[in-house]
Structure formats: C-alpha cells, structure tokens
Amino acid sequence: MEIKVGDLVSIRHFSGTKLFKSLVLESNNDEVLLKLTEDIALLNCSIGDPIVLGCELEENVYISSCTTLNVDKQQNTLKLKIDNYETTSNKRLFVRFPVSLYAEARIGESNKKYLAIVKNISFNGMMIHTKEDFPLFQELKFDIHADIPIHLKATIIRKVKDEYNYEYGLKINYTDVHTPNLLKKYLILLKKEQEEFIKKFKEEQNDTPQDTK
C-alpha cells in the first residue's frame, strides 16, 4: 500500500464520534503527515494514541492501524506511523480490523475500571493500549464504547511495553451466545461505513471544479 502526497484519506480517533477527512502532505515509507480539513481541536489526540486511517488505492479501500507521532494544533496537522493495514474486501473475520475505541476494563467482579483503547479487533481477539500494568494470562472484562455497545471477556496472551503505553494482545472468551453475532454485526458495519465514507468524499473531490489559476 503506497499513500501519495495529495491523497485524501479518512481518520478516526476514539475521542471523536465520526470519520474526519484529511489531506496527505508528506508520505515517507510508513510515516505520513496529514492536514485535517476540520479543526484538529475536535479530536483530543495525544502522541502515542492509536488512529485509524482509511484510503482508496486502485479501487480498493484500505484501513490502516496507526500510531500518533506528532500533533500540531497550530498547523492543524497529524503525523502518523502506519503499523499495519487491511483491505475491506477481505471477508475473513479472524483478520483484525483497525479501530480506535474507548473501553473500560475490569478484573473479575471488581468495580474498579481501567481505561483502555482498542486498537484492532477481530472475531477471535483484539489489541488494546493502556497505561495499566496487567500480568500475562489475566482475564479482563471489557465494556467497549462503540456504535453497538459490546461487553465481553478476554485473556491477555501477549504483552509489550513501549514509550507511551502497555500494548496487550488478547484472546476473546465467549460466555454469552449473543456476543459473537453482535461483534460480527459491528465488524460488518465498520467495513460498510468506511467504504461509503471513502466513496463519498472521492465523489465530492471529482465533482469539485479545479482551480485554473
């Protein structure tokens, strides 16, 4: 996947309630500099946060899982590192779909809640970022704040510490017969929303008269 200067892309951050249009100012290997077409203050974004980037290349819609490298509120720009990407044409549910979702985690029956950000999710597992230090193989209960509220249990199977957060890979443990169908429905909605958003602003771009000056 090669994103070029001048491409229009979408971004999603867990602090926002919608997809945002952005223009690619710089593109170098797996790093891109974006200028938002709306006020960046609408996103409460910090360095290290996960962000989802969407784009259309050769008539395929790609969704990238990214990490925020820099936020310039005066210039209204974001610098992102592309960690990995997935095409929405991939129908396999075990593929982890890039997201940026606020979640609350609890241990056992405790009422204490820990803030976590879901970076990607699939039918079988997910990746989260959090400041909290959990042990490997700890089972956590999650309340994921998505368009469709999702409640599930998952066990930590991978743990990595970076400069900003702990990153955990988790295996989902289904204990409710309704949760698998709910998660499947949500993943399908995510793909459809991303495809329609990219298609819409591509059409808007094509319909906009070119400046001949």
N, C-alpha and C positions, 0 to 999 in steps of 0.2 A: 504494500500500500504506500503510495507516494503522494503526499499532500503538497500542493504547489502554492507559491505566493499568489495571492489574488483569489484563491478558492473561498467560497462561502461555506461555513461549517456551523453546526449547532453545538452548544454546550449545555450541560446540565450539572448543577451543584445542589447538594442536599438542602441548602438554605433557601433555594428558590422553589417556586411552585410550577415552573414551566421551562420549556426549552428556550434558549437565547440564541439569536443569530450573531455570528462573529465573522470577521474577515481575517484571512491569513496574511500577516505582514512579513513574517520570516519563517522559513522551513529548513531545518538542517538535521538530516538523519532522523532521530527520534524526538527532536525538540521542535516546538512550534511557538511562535509569538502571534497572539490573536488580539484584534481590536474589536471590542463589543460594539454593536450598533445601538445598544441601550446602556443606560448608566450602570457602571460596574457596582455602584453602591447598592443596587438592588440585590446583589449577592454578598453575603457575609463570608467572604472567601479568605483563607489564610494559606501560607506556604505549607506544603505537605498534604493538603486536602485532596481527596480523590475527586476527579471531574470526569464526566463522560463527554467525549467528542464524537459527533456524527458527521459523515460526509458522503458524497456520492462520487464514485470513481468508476468510469467505464460502465455506467448504468447499474452498478451495484452499490447498495447502501452499506457502509461500514460503520461500526460502532467501536470506539476505542476507549479503553480504560487508561486514564491519565493521572499523573501526579502534578500538583501545582508547584512550580519552581519560583515564580515571582508574581506579585500583584502590584500594578502601578495605577493607583486610583486617579492620579492627575492626568495620565495619558489614556486612561480607560483601557488598559491592556492586561493580558494574562500571558504568562509564559508557562508552557506545559511540557512535561515529558510523557511521551506515549509509551505505556508499559506493554500493552498487547491490544489486539483488535480482533473483531469477529464480524462476519457479514451476516446481515439479517436473512439472507437466503438459506443459511444453514438451519435445517429443521431439527437438528439433534438437540434434545432437551438436556443432555448431560453437558453441553457446552456452556461454560459460564458466561452469562450475559452481563456486560458492563453496566453498572448502576452507580448512583451516588445518593444513598438513602440514609436518613436519620433512623437510629434504632436504639432501643433500651434493652440492656441485658441484665438478667438476674441469675443468681446461683441458688438452685434448689427452691425452697419455699420462702426464701428471704425477700423482704420488701425493698431492700436496697437496690437501687437501679444504677447501672453504669452506662455512660454514653458511649455509643459505638456508631461507626459509619460503615455501611455495607458498600463494598467496592465492586463486587460482582456476585452473581447468584445463579444457580442452576437448579435443576430438579433434584440433584443429589447433594449439593454442597454450596458453600459461599465463602467469600473472603471479607474480613472486616478489619478496620483500623480503629484503634482505641488507645488512650493513654494508660489504661489499666493493665497490670501485670497478672495474667491468669496462668495457672500451670497447664502443661500439656495434658490432654485427655480429660480436662474439666468439661462437664456438660453444662450448657447455659440455656436459659430460656430467653427468647427474643420476642419483643414487640416491635415489628418493623413498620414504620410510618410511611406507607405507600398509598397510591390511589385506592388500592384494595388493602385494608389493614391485614397484616399477616402475623400470626402467632405460631411459633414453632420452637423445637428444641434442637440443639446441635452440639456436637462434641469437637473440641479442639484437636486437630491431628497434625497441625504444623504451626510453628511459632517463630517469628523473625522480629528483631528489634532494629529499627532504622533511626535516623536522626530525630524524627518527629514523633513517631508512634510505634506501638506494637502492631504487627500485622499477623493475623491468625487465619489459617485455613481450617474450615470446619466441615464436618460431615453431618448432614441433616438427619435427625432421627424422627421418623413419622410415628406419632402416637394417636393421631386423630385422622379418621378416614376422610374428612373433608379437606384437610390441608393440602394434600398432593394436587387435587383438582383446582384448588384456589391458587396455588402457586403456578400451575400450568396456565391458568387463565390470565394471571398477571404477566407472565413472560410473553404470552401472545399479544397482550395489549401494549406492552412496551415496544415490541418489534413494530406493530402496526402504527403506533404513534410516531415513532422515529421515521419510518418510511414516508408517512404522509407529510410530516413536517419538512423533511428534506425536499420532497417533490414540490411542495407548495412554494417554498422560497426560491427554488430553482426556476419555477414558472414565473414568479414575480421578477426575478433577475432578467429573464429573457424578454419580459414584456416592458421593461424599463427602457425608455429611449436613451441611446448612447449620446454622451456629451461630445460634440464635434469640435469644441473649441480647442 
